[in-house]
Amino acid sequence: MIKQYTYNEIHIDDIFSRMEEKNEIADVVAEIIATVRKKGDKALREYSLRFDGADLEKMEVSAEEIQEAYEAVAKEFIFILEEAAEHIRGYHEKQKRTDLMYMPRDGVILGQKITPLDKVGLYVPGGTANYPSTVLMNGIPAKIAGVKEVFMVTPAKGGKINPEVLAAAKIAGVDRIFKIGGAQAIAALAYGTETIPRVDKIVGPGNAFVAEAKKQVFGKVSIDMIAGPSEILVIADGQSDAAVVAADLLSQAEHDTMASAVLVTDSKALAEAVSACLEEQIPLLPRKEIARKSIDINGKIILAESIQEAIEIANQIAPEHLELCVDHPFEYLGDIRHAGSIFLGRYAPEALGDYFSGTNHTLPTGGSARFASPLSVDDFIKKSSFTHYTKDALAKEADKINAFAQREGLAAHGKSAMIRFEREAKK
């Protein structure tokens, strides 16, 4: 049964299950990374056999295998994947940046150069999971950004990858695919092996071992984020349909037992009705055991005095997904400051963002929406500033640069500006 609270009865930090990493996971992952660095492909094959039951003679998926998988997927689902990809491309195309250059003063040119990353590694969960949406959400923005090579790694239980995942990779434009998962795949992407190239950035979700591996290799490569359990916060007024609200909460609760589903409402009647609807809907779910545990452990209903107070609560929590189920949601949009992805109105379930609307479903969790953003084209580029001064422009500012450098005790800095004119004066 989902628990109910008033705003004053609960500590904000306790609302979502924000787990601390366990030392034993960190130690295991550190050993895996060290072994992959030392033994390369041999370690990858050993771990694949141990964890996935895959005796891999060849780790890379061939073009023929990809095409066979594409043709094996039901045509109706291929059409859905392609349409979803079109929506994702359309949204992310709007995020593309261009170089900038301007002249702030006579003889001075300043600017910024945008350069796509050379190589990106995309991790896709596998095994019992099947997430072609993850392939589209991570692969398409990378290709739009202009990344030269996108490599995908995913576990291959028994040596096989789900054909829908391979079909999504073909649609997204992934360049190469490897049948490797877990922390060992992250290590291979970060350091390279005989078969798997070293990349500049690793993106994509995974289990606790994958998340820990990404954390440990950060600095050697860039990463997108350390994703925690799924979160949803629904703000709903008294006119909301309780069955709809309950279904939206369960859309995240079914992810895993540590997922968090929270309703904030100004209606006691809605709170009671949603609680009853959850009890009716959970037993009907294929993943009812997971949803049941998630709701019992992490599910919460918070009673607010008003929708405005509900938004204040949401801003303190900074949820991964935020639904605003009211009649005029855009009136409140400006007040929402901290959320990964916002779903506005009574006909915008969170599942839209997971699959089809075009926005990205790789989102900050654990309260990191206070300072982090959804995955975007920006994650696959880097920016370089550039500066040009003419002789006259430097002459106007050299003394000031020197004065600044002297104040910081860095005489060579100042000398580098002054020497050009001192040498000319001696000629």
C-alpha positions as CSV (number, residue, x, y, z in Angstrom):
1,M,0.0,0.0,0.0
2,I,1.3,3.4,-0.9
3,K,2.1,5.7,2.0
4,Q,0.5,9.1,2.4
5,Y,2.0,12.2,4.0
6,T,1.5,15.9,4.4
7,Y,4.3,18.2,3.3
8,N,5.4,18.8,6.9
9,E,5.6,15.1,7.7
10,I,8.3,14.1,5.3
11,H,11.9,15.1,4.7
12,I,12.6,16.0,1.1
13,D,15.8,14.0,0.9
14,D,13.8,10.9,1.9
15,I,11.2,11.2,-0.9
16,F,13.1,9.3,-3.6
17,S,15.3,6.3,-3.0
18,R,18.7,7.8,-3.5
19,M,21.1,5.0,-2.9
20,E,24.7,5.3,-1.8
21,E,27.1,3.1,-3.7
22,K,28.2,-0.1,-2.0
23,N,31.9,-0.5,-1.4
24,E,31.8,-4.2,-2.5
25,I,30.5,-3.1,-5.9
26,A,33.3,-0.6,-6.3
27,D,35.9,-3.2,-5.4
28,V,34.6,-5.8,-7.9
29,V,34.4,-3.2,-10.6
30,A,37.9,-1.9,-10.0
31,E,39.2,-5.5,-10.3
32,I,37.3,-6.0,-13.6
33,I,38.7,-2.8,-15.0
34,A,42.2,-3.7,-14.0
35,T,41.9,-7.1,-15.6
36,V,40.5,-5.8,-18.9
37,R,43.4,-3.3,-19.0
38,K,45.9,-6.0,-18.5
39,K,44.4,-8.9,-20.6
40,G,42.3,-7.1,-23.2
41,D,40.1,-9.3,-25.4
42,K,41.0,-12.4,-23.4
43,A,39.4,-10.8,-20.3
44,L,36.3,-9.8,-22.2
45,R,35.8,-13.4,-23.4
46,E,36.3,-14.8,-19.9
47,Y,33.8,-12.4,-18.4
48,S,31.3,-12.9,-21.2
49,L,31.4,-16.7,-20.6
50,R,31.1,-16.2,-16.8
51,F,28.3,-13.6,-16.8
52,D,26.4,-14.1,-20.0
53,G,27.0,-17.7,-20.9
54,A,28.4,-16.5,-24.2
55,D,31.4,-18.3,-25.7
56,L,32.4,-15.5,-28.1
57,E,34.7,-16.5,-30.9
58,K,33.9,-13.2,-32.5
59,M,32.9,-10.2,-30.4
60,E,31.8,-7.8,-33.2
61,V,28.4,-8.2,-34.8
62,S,28.7,-8.5,-38.6
63,A,26.8,-6.5,-41.1
64,E,25.1,-9.7,-42.2
65,E,23.9,-10.3,-38.6
66,I,22.6,-6.8,-38.4
67,Q,20.7,-7.1,-41.7
68,E,19.3,-10.5,-40.7
69,A,18.0,-9.1,-37.4
70,Y,16.5,-6.1,-39.2
71,E,14.6,-8.4,-41.5
72,A,13.5,-10.7,-38.7
73,V,11.7,-7.9,-36.8
74,A,8.0,-7.5,-37.5
75,K,7.6,-4.8,-40.2
76,E,5.0,-3.1,-38.1
77,F,7.5,-2.5,-35.3
78,I,10.2,-1.4,-37.8
79,F,7.8,1.3,-38.9
80,I,7.3,2.4,-35.3
81,L,11.0,2.5,-34.7
82,E,11.6,4.5,-37.8
83,E,8.8,7.0,-36.9
84,A,10.2,7.3,-33.4
85,A,13.6,7.9,-34.9
86,E,12.2,10.6,-37.1
87,H,10.7,12.4,-34.1
88,I,13.9,12.1,-32.1
89,R,15.9,13.5,-35.0
90,G,13.5,16.4,-35.5
91,Y,13.8,17.5,-31.9
92,H,17.5,17.1,-31.6
93,E,18.2,18.8,-34.9
94,K,17.0,22.0,-33.2
95,Q,19.8,21.6,-30.6
96,K,22.6,21.9,-33.1
97,R,25.1,24.7,-32.4
98,T,27.1,26.7,-34.8
99,D,30.5,28.4,-34.5
100,L,30.5,32.0,-33.4
101,M,32.9,34.9,-34.2
102,Y,32.7,38.6,-33.4
103,M,34.8,41.7,-33.1
104,P,34.4,43.3,-29.7
105,R,37.1,45.9,-30.2
106,D,39.1,47.2,-33.1
107,G,41.7,44.6,-34.1
108,V,40.3,41.9,-31.9
109,I,38.5,38.8,-33.1
110,L,37.0,36.3,-30.5
111,G,35.0,33.2,-31.2
112,Q,34.0,29.7,-30.4
113,K,34.6,26.6,-32.5
114,I,32.3,23.6,-32.3
115,T,33.9,20.2,-32.9
116,P,32.1,16.9,-32.7
117,L,33.7,14.1,-30.6
118,D,35.6,11.6,-32.7
119,K,34.4,8.3,-31.0
120,V,31.6,7.6,-28.7
121,G,30.6,4.4,-26.9
122,L,27.0,3.6,-26.4
123,Y,26.1,1.1,-23.6
124,V,22.7,-0.7,-24.1
125,P,21.4,-2.9,-21.3
126,G,20.8,-6.5,-22.4
127,G,20.2,-10.0,-21.1
128,T,16.6,-10.2,-20.0
129,A,16.1,-6.5,-20.9
130,N,15.3,-5.2,-24.3
131,Y,15.7,-1.5,-24.9
132,P,15.7,-0.5,-28.5
133,S,14.5,3.0,-27.3
134,T,17.9,3.4,-25.6
135,V,19.7,2.9,-28.9
136,L,17.7,5.6,-30.6
137,M,17.9,8.1,-27.7
138,N,21.7,7.8,-27.5
139,G,22.7,7.0,-31.0
140,I,20.7,9.6,-32.9
141,P,21.9,12.8,-31.1
142,A,25.5,11.6,-31.5
143,K,25.1,11.2,-35.2
144,I,23.3,14.6,-35.5
145,A,26.3,16.2,-33.6
146,G,28.6,14.8,-36.2
147,V,30.4,12.1,-34.1
148,K,32.7,10.3,-36.5
149,E,32.2,6.8,-35.1
150,V,29.5,5.5,-32.7
151,F,30.2,2.1,-31.2
152,M,27.6,0.1,-29.3
153,V,28.2,-2.5,-26.6
154,T,25.5,-4.7,-25.2
155,P,25.4,-8.1,-23.3
156,A,24.7,-11.1,-25.5
157,K,23.1,-13.8,-23.4
158,G,24.1,-17.1,-25.0
159,G,25.9,-15.1,-27.7
160,K,22.7,-13.5,-29.1
161,I,21.6,-9.9,-29.1
162,N,17.9,-9.1,-29.3
163,P,17.1,-8.4,-33.0
164,E,15.0,-5.3,-32.2
165,V,18.0,-3.8,-30.5
166,L,20.1,-4.5,-33.6
167,A,17.4,-3.1,-35.8
168,A,17.3,0.1,-33.8
169,A,21.1,0.4,-34.1
170,K,20.8,0.2,-37.9
171,I,18.1,2.8,-37.9
172,A,20.1,5.1,-35.5
173,G,23.2,4.8,-37.7
174,V,25.5,3.0,-35.2
175,D,28.8,2.2,-36.9
176,R,30.0,-0.9,-35.0
177,I,28.4,-3.2,-32.5
178,F,30.1,-5.5,-29.9
179,K,28.6,-8.4,-27.9
180,I,30.0,-7.3,-24.6
181,G,28.2,-6.0,-21.5
182,G,28.8,-5.1,-17.9
183,A,31.6,-3.3,-16.3
184,Q,34.0,-5.1,-18.6
185,A,32.4,-3.3,-21.6
186,I,32.9,0.1,-20.0
187,A,36.5,-0.8,-19.3
188,A,37.0,-1.8,-22.9
189,L,35.5,1.4,-24.2
190,A,37.6,3.5,-21.8
191,Y,41.0,1.9,-22.4
192,G,40.6,0.0,-25.7
193,T,41.4,-3.7,-26.4
194,E,42.6,-5.6,-29.5
195,T,39.1,-5.5,-30.9
196,I,37.2,-2.7,-29.2
197,P,38.5,0.9,-29.9
198,R,39.0,3.4,-27.1
199,V,36.4,6.1,-27.2
200,D,36.2,9.7,-26.0
201,K,32.9,9.4,-24.2
202,I,30.6,6.7,-22.9
203,V,26.8,7.2,-22.7
204,G,23.9,4.9,-21.9
205,P,22.3,3.4,-18.8
206,G,23.1,0.2,-17.0
207,N,23.0,-1.7,-13.7
208,A,24.9,-0.8,-10.5
209,F,28.1,-2.4,-11.9
210,V,27.9,-0.4,-15.1
211,A,27.2,2.8,-13.3
212,E,30.1,2.2,-11.0
213,A,32.4,1.4,-13.9
214,K,31.4,4.7,-15.6
215,K,32.2,6.5,-12.4
216,Q,35.6,4.9,-12.1
217,V,36.7,5.5,-15.7
218,F,35.5,9.2,-15.7
219,G,38.5,11.4,-16.4
220,K,40.0,8.8,-18.7
221,V,36.9,9.3,-20.8
222,S,33.9,11.5,-20.5
223,I,30.5,10.1,-19.5
224,D,27.0,11.3,-19.7
225,M,25.9,10.9,-16.1
226,I,25.6,8.4,-13.3
227,A,22.0,7.3,-13.6
228,G,20.2,6.0,-10.5
229,P,16.8,4.3,-10.1
230,S,13.9,5.7,-12.2
231,E,11.8,8.5,-10.7
232,I,8.4,10.0,-11.4
233,L,6.6,12.8,-9.6
234,V,3.0,13.6,-10.7
235,I,1.4,16.8,-9.7
236,A,-2.4,16.4,-10.0
237,D,-5.4,18.5,-9.0
238,G,-8.7,17.2,-7.8
239,Q,-10.2,17.0,-11.3
240,S,-7.7,14.4,-12.4
241,D,-8.7,10.9,-13.2
242,A,-7.4,8.7,-10.4
243,A,-7.0,5.6,-12.6
244,V,-4.9,7.6,-15.1
245,V,-2.7,9.0,-12.3
246,A,-2.2,5.5,-10.9
247,A,-1.2,4.2,-14.3
248,D,1.3,7.0,-14.7
249,L,2.9,6.2,-11.4
250,L,3.2,2.5,-12.3
251,S,4.9,3.4,-15.6
252,Q,8.0,4.0,-13.5
253,A,7.4,1.6,-10.6
254,E,7.5,-1.3,-13.0
255,H,11.1,-0.5,-13.9
256,D,12.7,-2.0,-10.8
257,T,12.1,-2.4,-7.1
258,M,14.2,0.7,-6.3
259,A,12.2,3.0,-8.7
260,S,10.2,5.8,-7.0
261,A,6.7,7.0,-7.8
262,V,5.3,10.0,-6.0
263,L,2.0,11.9,-6.3
264,V,1.7,15.4,-5.0
265,T,-1.9,16.7,-4.9
266,D,-4.0,19.3,-3.3
267,S,-6.9,16.9,-3.1
268,K,-7.4,14.4,-0.3
269,A,-10.1,12.7,-2.3
270,L,-7.8,12.1,-5.2
271,A,-5.1,10.8,-3.0
272,E,-7.5,8.2,-1.6
273,A,-8.8,7.3,-5.1
274,V,-5.3,6.9,-6.5
275,S,-4.3,4.7,-3.6
276,A,-7.3,2.4,-4.4
277,C,-6.6,2.4,-8.1
278,L,-3.0,1.3,-7.5
279,E,-4.2,-1.7,-5.6
280,E,-6.5,-2.6,-8.5
281,Q,-3.9,-2.1,-11.3
282,I,-0.8,-3.7,-9.7
283,P,-2.0,-7.3,-9.8
284,L,-2.8,-6.9,-13.5
285,L,0.8,-6.0,-14.5
286,P,3.2,-8.6,-16.0
287,R,5.9,-7.1,-13.7
288,K,3.5,-7.0,-10.7
289,E,6.1,-8.2,-8.2
290,I,8.5,-5.4,-9.1
291,A,5.8,-2.8,-9.2
292,R,4.4,-4.0,-5.8
293,K,7.7,-3.7,-4.1
294,S,8.5,-0.4,-5.6
295,I,5.2,1.1,-4.5
296,D,5.4,-0.4,-1.0
297,I,9.0,0.7,-0.4
298,N,9.3,3.9,-2.3
299,G,5.8,5.0,-3.4
300,K,4.5,8.1,-1.7
301,I,1.5,10.5,-1.8
302,I,2.1,14.0,-0.5
303,L,-0.8,16.3,0.3
304,A,-0.1,20.0,-0.5
305,E,-2.2,23.0,0.3
306,S,-2.3,24.1,-3.4
307,I,-0.9,23.3,-6.8
308,Q,1.6,26.2,-6.3
309,E,2.9,24.5,-3.1
310,A,3.0,21.2,-5.0
311,I,5.3,22.9,-7.5
312,E,7.5,24.2,-4.7
313,I,7.8,20.6,-3.4
314,A,8.7,19.4,-6.9
315,N,11.4,22.0,-7.2
316,Q,13.0,20.8,-3.9
317,I,12.9,17.2,-5.0
318,A,14.2,17.8,-8.6
319,P,12.6,14.7,-10.1
320,E,13.7,12.8,-13.2
321,H,10.2,12.9,-14.7
322,L,7.6,15.5,-13.7
323,E,4.0,15.3,-14.8
324,L,1.7,18.4,-14.4
325,C,-1.8,17.1,-14.6
326,V,-3.9,20.3,-14.6
327,D,-6.1,22.1,-17.1
328,H,-3.7,25.0,-17.9
329,P,-0.2,23.6,-17.4
330,F,1.6,26.3,-19.3
331,E,0.5,28.8,-16.6
332,Y,2.8,26.9,-14.2
333,L,5.7,26.1,-16.5
334,G,7.7,29.1,-15.6
335,D,7.6,28.2,-11.9
336,I,9.1,24.8,-12.5
337,R,12.9,25.1,-12.0
338,H,14.2,21.6,-11.3
339,A,13.1,18.6,-13.3
340,G,14.7,16.4,-15.9
341,S,11.7,16.2,-18.3
342,I,8.4,17.9,-17.9
343,F,5.1,16.5,-19.2
344,L,2.3,19.1,-19.4
345,G,-1.4,18.5,-19.2
346,R,-3.7,15.6,-18.9
347,Y,-2.7,13.9,-22.1
348,A,1.1,13.8,-21.8
349,P,2.0,10.6,-20.0
350,E,5.7,10.1,-19.2
351,A,5.8,7.2,-21.6
352,L,5.7,9.7,-24.5
353,G,9.2,10.8,-23.6
354,D,10.4,7.3,-23.2
355,Y,9.6,6.3,-26.8
356,F,7.9,8.6,-29.2
357,S,7.6,12.4,-28.6
358,G,11.2,13.1,-29.7
359,T,12.6,14.5,-26.4
360,N,15.4,12.4,-24.9
361,H,14.7,9.9,-22.2
362,T,18.2,9.8,-20.8
363,L,17.6,12.1,-17.8
364,P,19.3,13.2,-14.6
365,T,18.2,11.3,-11.5
366,G,18.8,11.5,-7.7
367,G,18.1,15.2,-7.5
368,S,20.8,16.0,-10.1
369,A,18.2,17.8,-12.1
370,R,19.1,20.8,-9.9
371,F,22.2,21.2,-12.0
372,A,22.1,18.6,-14.9
373,S,20.2,18.3,-18.1
374,P,18.8,15.6,-20.4
375,L,21.1,14.0,-22.9
376,S,21.4,16.2,-26.0
377,V,23.5,17.0,-29.0
378,D,25.6,19.1,-26.7
379,D,26.8,16.0,-25.0
380,F,28.6,14.9,-28.2
381,I,30.5,18.1,-29.0
382,K,33.2,20.1,-27.5
383,K,33.8,23.8,-27.7
384,S,37.1,25.6,-28.3
385,S,37.5,29.3,-27.9
386,F,39.8,31.3,-30.2
387,T,41.4,34.7,-30.1
388,H,43.1,36.9,-32.7
389,Y,44.7,40.3,-32.0
390,T,46.4,42.7,-34.4
391,K,49.6,44.4,-33.4
392,D,47.8,47.7,-32.6
393,A,45.1,45.9,-30.5
394,L,47.8,44.1,-28.4
395,A,49.7,47.4,-28.0
396,K,46.6,49.0,-26.4
397,E,46.2,46.2,-23.8
398,A,49.7,44.9,-23.2
399,D,50.4,47.1,-20.2
400,K,47.2,46.1,-18.5
401,I,47.9,42.4,-19.1
402,N,51.3,42.9,-17.6
403,A,49.9,44.7,-14.6
404,F,47.4,41.9,-14.0
405,A,50.1,39.3,-14.2
406,Q,52.3,41.1,-11.8
407,R,49.5,41.3,-9.2
408,E,49.3,37.5,-9.4
409,G,53.0,37.0,-9.2
410,L,53.3,35.6,-12.7
411,A,55.9,37.7,-14.3
412,A,56.4,35.5,-17.3
413,H,52.7,36.0,-18.2
414,G,53.2,39.7,-18.4
415,K,56.6,39.4,-20.2
416,S,54.9,37.4,-23.0
417,A,52.7,40.4,-23.8
418,M,55.4,43.0,-23.4
419,I,58.4,41.4,-25.1
420,R,57.0,41.8,-28.6
421,F,57.2,45.6,-28.3
422,E,60.4,45.7,-26.2
423,R,62.2,43.7,-28.9
424,E,60.9,46.0,-31.6
425,A,62.0,49.1,-29.7
426,K,65.6,47.8,-29.6
427,K,65.8,47.3,-33.4
